[in-house]
């Protein structure tokens, strides 16, 4: 029951479609422009830097809010890292599949960035390294290839590896079974991120993926 509640809390928070709201403020339905995606990358390409930053910040914030709600609700629990990860999974589902937008949302990368932030406080000060390491794993591939999709998937995959490592190092203070459950939840989210980028992967294979800084083909 705890897990379902955390998923529900996350899903409700994830329904805040920042990209769509920012687009509407500019009288643009972002779902009908660019890639049709309601996430940060499409907002950046269609509406510009300011809209992209606002969209990213809003999508990170809704993950942080879900985390804080669950963190407070289960403040006496001995598996809060696991429960907050379920909340993160809920945010991802709400962001990717908002029911009121015909289940057409974003791809969950900005939500992952929020997960990086909130999970960097479990074992201070060393856990703060999650932020620069994951950011580097995004920026370096983007700088090398100019493909945001490559950096996004690289960062998500590295984040999964990081969480497994810090879990095995005992930074979550949970028993091994619950740590494994956390890895599975995040692993499924990583698979979902790759699945949501299937069109990008096809374009990468075909050599037609849009590069950062160029107009969308």
Secondary structure, 3 states (H helix, E strand, C coil): CHHHHHHHHHHHHHCCCHHHHHHHHCCCCHHHCCCCCCCHHHHHHHHCHHHHHHHHHHHHHHHHHHHHHHHHHCCCCCCHHHHHHHHHHHHHHHHHCCHHHCCCCCCCHHHHHHHHHHHHHCCCCHHHHHHHHHHHHHHHHHHHHCCHHHHHHHHHHHHHHHHHHHHHCCCCCCCHHHHHHHHHHHHHHHHHHHHHCHHHHHHHHHCCCCCCCCCCC
